[in-house]
Amino acid sequence: MLDQIKKVEEKLGISTPIYSIAINHYHLKFYLKNGLDLSKIKQLIHGGTSYEYKKRYKMKHREMWQSSNVLQITSEEMDWKITGYIAGNLLKHKEVSTFEELKNNPFSCYQKLANQYGEKVINDLIYCVINVEENADAEVDIDAIKEAKASIPAPSAKAG
């Protein structure tokens, strides 16, 4: 799946996705200029991952993907909070135990964000949103995210 996310960047020119790939679900955040690109992204990620998995493990026709949830982010504050939620998702689900493990895990964008904003800023953000619940389909409680107290870094602290 990580390879497929990289292909989205390369083939579609969708830059700098925010991602977390857990054992049973994933979160992905990116900016789309054209909403029609969403179907291309899903095809690359789901189609490419399914193809590679079935080829590697000799699986016959079996449905791999269950539910999908798309959220349109309409404010800088929500963008920042969702970024923290995704970056800390492996910590939330106890697939890693510490920020150091999260930093060294290739299935989270945490390292990229820590380099961009500093570990303290990202850790504080994750602490603010990590307890927001998900339902069985890994859908986030948006109202709880809205109410989380997270400071947006000054524009000079945010890199490109």
N, C-alpha and C positions, 0 to 999 in steps of 0.2 A: 504494500500500500504506500509506503514511503517513496518508493521508486515512481509510483503513479502520480503522487503529488508533485514530484520533481518534473514529471512530464507535462503536467498542467502548466507549470511555469515556463518550460521550454517551448512547448508546441502552441500554447494559446497566448503566451505573453502576459499571463496573469502573475503579477509579481508579488513577492513577499507574503505568501499565505501564513496565517497563524494556524497551527495544527496541534492535535494531540491524538495519538493512536493508542487506544487501550485494547485489552484482550478481546473485548466483546462489542466495542463501538468506537467511533472516532468523531472528532469535532474538527471542523475546518472553517476558517474565516478568511475572506478575501474581498477585494473590491472589484465589482463588475461595471464596466462602462456600458455593456450591452447585456440585458437580462437573458437574451437568447443563448448566451455562452454557458449558462447554468446547465443546460442539457448536454453540452459538449463536455463539461467538466465531469458530470456524473458518468457519462459514457467512458471517459478516459479512466476514471478512478474505479468504478464498479466493473466495467467491462474488462479493463486491463488486469485488475487484481484477480477477478474470477478466472480469466484465461490462464494467468500464470499459476494460480493455486491449483486449478484442475489439471494443468499440464504437469506440474511438479508432483502432485499427490495422486495422479491417475484417477481422478474423480470423474464419474459420468455426470450427466445432466442433473444438477441439483441446485435449487435456489439458495443463494448465499445471502442475499440482501433482504432485510425485513422492512423496517420503516425508515423514513427519511423526513427530516424536518428542516425547512428553510426559514430563516429569520432575516428580515430586512432591518438593518440597523440604521436609525435615522438621526442619531445625535453623537457628538464626540464623546460625551460622558458614557453612553451605552457601549460605544465602540471600545472604549478603554476597559470598562468592566467585563465585557465579553472576552476581550483579549486576556485578561487575568484569569478568568474562569477556565478558558481553554488551556492556557499555559500551565495552570496548576491541576489540571484534571487527573493526571496520573497520581499525584499526591492525594487528591480527594478520594480516589478509589483504591488507595493503598497499594498501587502497583510499584510505587517507590515510597521510601520512608522519610527521606530528608530532601532538603533543597539541593544538597550536594549530589545526591543520586539523580534528582530531576535534571540537574545541570549536565550530567554525564549521559543522559538517556537520549538516544537519537529520535525517539518517538514523541518528543515534545519540542516545541519551539522555544522553550524556556531559555536555553543558552543564548540564542539569537537576541531575545529581548533583554536579557541581563547585560549583554555586551552593549546593546543600544541605549538602555536607560539606567543601567546600574542595578546590581543585585538587590540593594535595599529597596529601591523604588518598586521593583517587580515583586519581591517578597511581600512587601506591605500590601500591594494590590491583591496578590493571591490570598493573603490572610483575610482581606475584606470580603472576598466573594466565594471562598472555598466551601462554605457550609450551605450554599444554595443547593436545594434539592433538584433531582432529576426524576422524571417518572420512568416507568418500565421501558419506554421507547427512547430513553436518553434525551428527552426534551427538558429544557431548562425552565425553571419557574421565573419567568421574565419579571413579574412584579417584585420578587425577592431580589433579583439583580438590581432593579431600579432603586430599591431602598438601601442597598449596600452603600456604606460610606467609604468611597474611594476617591482620592485626590488625583486629578488629572495633572500630569507634569506640565510645567511651563512649556510653551512652544519651542523655546530654545533647547530644551532637554530632549525633545522628540526629534529623532533623525528620520529622514526620508522615507 
